[in-house]
């Protein structure tokens, strides 16, 4: 079908497309959502994306990027990303494999080409900009399209990931300063006098680890840390059976800490004491939490860097000096400045997920965007009215400050309570491969007293944790 439109003095015809679900964005969230729609229904899906290949921000990620979590429970529900291998050697030794960016990109491309498109129910429009109101345009040919969602428009752009290569820094940079995103680090062809890494988040950590791993003297690295962060010990995120006590024990520790803490400060102290939280520098109290994971060997490696600047954010980067909120530090044209200041998620606001003809996927469980997207798709197919769907899918607010940990944990526990009221939802979660903890519980035998004791600790502490969370939240509101 075609409709007529007028552009200047020319009349053109826009092709009219339609599908049951129009998904804007073929990143991890969009792919995980579409996967459930295709496997659990006979609905048709039309996917629009600005990149030439599926995978979202993985298309422009830095060359040495890796997943933060084990690859075994990332991706789409219907296809394993890794073989569940444990890494041998390196800073992640003995832990679940962390897929590289190249592996993740190839995985999503494979899912699109060999699973989605062969169904005959998927239309895929890469390299296209969605312009709203059912209109999108090819960035390659300039062709414009009109699209109708017979059931729902799925806006997967709300959780857009901001990456260094496309990030515009919020500070000025003098023209003769050697300045680059960490994407360009592997292109350095001659060793500089030193490096300045700007950013304390996961990209800043990755930049420092990459430099150290390539033999850079830690004394030549200056790390600008505007805020120190609480981090998650990656050992506690494993889903292989041999890590039962680390993963489930950590969750039990978390719930007991939440149940017993008398103040937010006391809570964070307890969470660190029990090993749920870790930090790079033990003498500095963190004020940030972005839910990044790290291994203990990575922490030890990062502690080799002694020039850590804590003078707030960078305001300007000049030829001879760096101006920060609380002071000035010297620099020189012989030093490479590495921009790691991009926030992982550019938009931390929340929206109602189900609103009429629109679905806006967000996290409904902390740390798990792809599980959340798959779960939202399942809820969409399983229930009729938006009120019911939203009751099961309250958006978990994304963390920034340390106390945001309280807010998103409270929403997460409330969601889990709602899910537990529906045996069918509990069964779906237990059978979905993106739900890592369920794998650890499925093989649990009642006569395994030690493991059952961990489960009992969780069961007894969750209600108390949920109640005490409300008291803790009143102290930070």
N, C-alpha and C positions, 0 to 999 in steps of 0.2 A: 504494500500500500504506500501511497505517497500523499503528502499534503503540500500545498503551495505556500511559498513565503516570498517576501519582497526584500531584496538586499540592494539598496541604492536604486538603480533604475532597472535592475535585472530581476526577473521572476525565476525562481528555482523550485524544485520539488524535493522535500525532505523525505527520505525513506522512513516509514513508520515501522518500528520494531516493537515486539511485545514478548513478554515471558511472565510466568507466575511470580517469580522473584527477580528483581533487578538489583544486583549487588554492585555497589560502587566501591571498588578497591579489591585487588586480588593479592593483598598481603596475607600474612598468616591468619589474621582474624577472618577476612573474607573467604579464604580458602577453607578454613575449618567450619565456617557456617555453611557454605555451599555443599561441602562434603556430606553433612548430615541431611540436608534437604534432598540430595540425590540418592542417598542410601536408604532413607527412611520414608520416602514418598515417591510418587511418579511426577512430581512437579517439574516444570522447566525453569531454567536459570539463565539470566543474561548477566555477564560480568564485564564491567568497564574498569579500565585501569590506565593511569597515566604512564606507566612504565611499559617497555616493550616485552617484558616477560613477567610472569607471576612471581610473587615473593615480596612485593612492597619494598620497604627500605633495604632489604637484603641486596637489591640491585645496585645500590650506591654505598654500601657499607665499606669500611676500610678493609684492605686485603687480608689482615691478620685477625679479623674479628672471629669470635667463636660464641656459641651459645653459652649462657651463664649456667644453665641447668643441664642435667643429663639429657642427651638427645632422645632417649628411649620414650619420653612422654612429651614430645614436641611434634608439631605438624598437624596433620589431619587424622581423624579417628580411624579411617579405613586402611591406613598404610603406615608401617613402621619406618621411622627415619634411620634408626641404627639397629645393629644386631644385639644391643644390650652389652656390648663389650666393656671391660674395664681397661682404662688406659695404663700403659706400662711406661714408667719413666716420666720425667718432667714434673711440673708443678702441680699436676692433677693426678699424680701417680696413685693407682689403686682405686680411683673413683670412676664413675660412669662416664663413658665417652662424651666429649663435648664436640659436637659437629662444627666444622669450619663454615664460614660464610659461603664458600663455593659449594660445599656439600648441601647446605640448606637451599641455595638457589637452584641447584640441579634437581633436588627433591621436589620442590614445588613445580618446576617445569615438567617433571616426569608425571606428577599427579594430574596436571592440566592436560597434557598430551595423551597420556595412556589410560587415564581413568575418567576424567570429566568429559572431554570432547567425544570419545567413542560412545557415550550413552545416547548421543543424538538429542539430548535435552539441554545442552549447554551451548550458548552463543558467547563467544569471547571477543572482546574488542580492546586489544592492548593499544598503547600509545594514543590514548584518547583522554580528553579533558571533559569531565562531567560539569555542565554549566548550570545545573538546577532546572527545575520545572520540566523534567523529562527530556532535556536537550543535551547532547554531547557532540564533540567535534574531534575528528582525527587530527593529531598534531603532525602527521606525516603527509596526508593528502589534502587536508583542509575540508574534507567532506563532513557535512553535518547530518545528524540523525535525531529523530524523535523516538522516544521509547516509552512504552506504557507498561507499568507493573500491574498485572491482573490481580495479584494478591498484595504484595508488599514491596516497597523500596527499602533496601537494606544499606544504610549509610555507614560504611566501615572507615570513613575518614576522620571520625571524631577522635580516635586514638592514634592519629598520625604520629609516627616516630620521627623526631628531628635528628638528623645525622650530621656529622661534622662537614662532609663534603658539600652540603647544600645550606649549611648554617651561616647566617650573617652575624658576626660578633656584635655584641651591644656595647663595644668600646671602640675608640678611634685607633687606627693603625697608621703610623707614618709611612710615607711611600718607600723609604729606603730600608725598612725593617725586613729581616728575613722571617717571614710569617707563613705558616701553612697549616691546613687541617691534617690530622694524623693519617688520613688516607695517603698523603704524599711522603710519609716517612721512608717507605721502602725505595723511593726514588732518589734519596740523598746519595750523591756520588762522591762527595769529599767530606771527610769528617770536619765538623765545625769546632769552634773553641768550646762550645757547650750547648746545652739544650735547656729551654724553659718550657715546662709543661703547664698549660693554663687550664685548670679544671680538676675538681676533686671527685667527680663521679666515676662511673665504670669506664668511660672512655679514657679519662685521665689515668686511671689504674692500668688500663691496657697499654697505653702509650709508654708509661714508665716500665712496665714489665717487658715490653718489646725492646726498648732501648737496653735494659739490663741484660736481657737474653741475647742481645747481639753484641755483647762485650763492652758496652759504653761504661766508662768509669762512673760510679755513682756520685763521685765528688764533682763531676761536671754537669750534673742534672740539678736544676732548680725546679721545685714543684710548688706552684701557687695553689694553695688550698683555701678557698674562701670559707668553707664549712667542712668540718670533719663529719664522717658518716658512721652510723651503725650499719654493720654488714651482717649477712647471713653465712654461717659456716656451710660450705657446699657439701660437706660430709653428711650433713643432716637432711639432704634433699635426695638421697639415693633410694632407688626402689628395688634393688636386688635384695634377695632374702637375707644375705649376710649382713645387711645394714639395718635390719629390723630395729635393733635397739637404738641405733643412732637416730633414724628417721622418726619412728613412733615414740621413742623415748624423748626426743627433742620436743615433739608436740605435747607430750605429757608434761614436760618441764614448763613449756609455755603456758599451758592452761593452769597449772598449779601456781605459777608465778603471778598470773593475772588474778587468780582467786584470792591470793594472800596479800598482795601488795597494798600498803596503806597510802602510797603516793606514787605519782609517775616516776619520780627520781628513784624511789625504792624499787619500782618495777623494773626499770632498765638495769639497775645494779643486779637484781636477781636474775634477769634474763641473761646477762653476761656471765654471772657466776655459774649458771647451769649450762652454759655453752650454746644457748640459742642465738645470742648476739655476739659478734666479735668486732673489734676495732683495730685499726692499723697502729695507732699511737696511743698506748695505754695512759699516758699522762695528759691527754686532751679529751675533754668531755664532748662527745658528738652532739650536734644539734640537727643533723640531717638524717633522713632515712628514705632511700629510693629503692629498697628491696633488692639491692645487688648482692650476688653471692661471691664468695671468695674461698680459696683453700688456705689452710694454715701455712704451707710452704710459700704461697704467694705473699702472705703477710710478712713472713720473714725476709723475703726478697725485697719487698718495698721498704722495709725498715733500714735497708742499706743506704737509702737516700737521706742525707742529713740536712740538706738545704730545703727546708719546707717553710714557705712564706705564708703566714696567716695574718694578712693585713686587709682582709675583705676582698671584694671583687676588683678586677682590673677596670680602670676608668679610661686610660689611654696607654698606648704602647708607642714609645718614641725611640729615636735612634740610640739614645744613651741612657734612658731611664724608663721605668715602668711606674706609672702613677696608679695607686690603688686607693680604696676608700680611706684607709688609715695610715698611709705612708707612701714612701717612694723607695724603689730598689734600683740599683744600677743594672744596665745591660750594655750590649755593644752590637755593632753590625756583624760581628763574627759569630754571633750566637743565633741558633735557630729557635724560633718561638713556635710552639705546637698548640694549635687551638683545639681544646677539648671542652669548651665551655657550653656546647649545645646541650639543652635538656633533652633527655631521652624522649619524653612525651611533651609536646608543645602545648597541649590542652589538657589541663588537669581538672577542669570543671566536669560535672556530671549532668546527664540528662535522663529523663524517663526513657526506659528502653523500648517499650511498646506504646506507641501513640498513633492510633488509627491506622493509616496506610504506611507508616514508617516504623522501621526497627533500627535502633541505634545501638549496636553491640558495644558493651563495655565489660569490664571484669565483674563477675559475680562471686569470684573466689580470689583471694589475694595471690599474687605471683603467677597466675595461670590464665593468660589471655586466650590461648587457643582452646583450653578446656571450657572456658566461659563461653566462647563463641559457639562451640558445638552444643553446649547445654542450652543456650538461648534458642538455637535452631530446633532442638528437640522439644523444648517447651512450646515454641511456635506451632509445631505440628501436633502437639498433644492436647492443647487446651484452646478454647474458643475465644473467651473474652479477655480484653486487655487487663482488667483488674486482677484476674486470676494469674495471668502471665507475669505481671509486674510484682505480684506478691511473692512469686518464686524467684524473681530476677531483680532484686534491688541492686543498683550499681554500687560497687565497692569504691569509695573515694580513693584516688591515687595519692600515695604518700609523698610528702615533700619535707616537712618538719618532723622531728622525732616523735612528737605527740600525735601525729597523724596515724601512727601505728595503732593507737587506741581506737581511733574512729573507724578505720577500715576493718579492724578485728571485730568490733561490735557489729558492724553490718554483716560481716562474714558469718558470725555465729548465728545471727538472726536468720540469714538465708539457710544455713544448714538446718536450723530448727524447722523451717518451713519444708525443706526437702524431706526431712525425716517423717513428716506427717503423711507422705505419699509412698506406699511400698513400691509402686511402679517407678517412681523417680529414683528411689534408693537402688533398685535393681539396675536401672539404666546406668547410673553412676558407677556402680560396682563392675559393670561389664564394659565400660568405656576405657580404651587403652590410654587416653589422655589423663585419666585420674590415677596418678601414681600411687598414692597410699592404699587404694583398694587392692592393688596387686599384692601388697605385703600382708593384707588381712585375709585374702582369699585362701591361702594355704595354711592358715592358722588352725591348729588342732586344739580341742578343749583340754587335752591332757598335757599341753605344753604350759606348765604352770608359770614359768618365768615370763613368757610372752603375754600370757593372759593377765598377769599382774599389771603389765604396762597398759593394756586395754582397760583394765579396771580403774587404773589411775586416771585415765582420760575420761571415762564415763562419769566418775565421781566429781571431777574437777570442772568439767565444762559448765554445768549449771551455775556453780559458784563463781566461775570466771565471768560469765555473762552478767551476773548480778553486780559483781564488784566493778566491772568495766563502767557501768553507769555512774558509780560514785567517783571513779577516777576521772571520767570525762567532765564531771562537774567542776573538778579542780583546774582544768585547763581551758574551759570554755570562756 
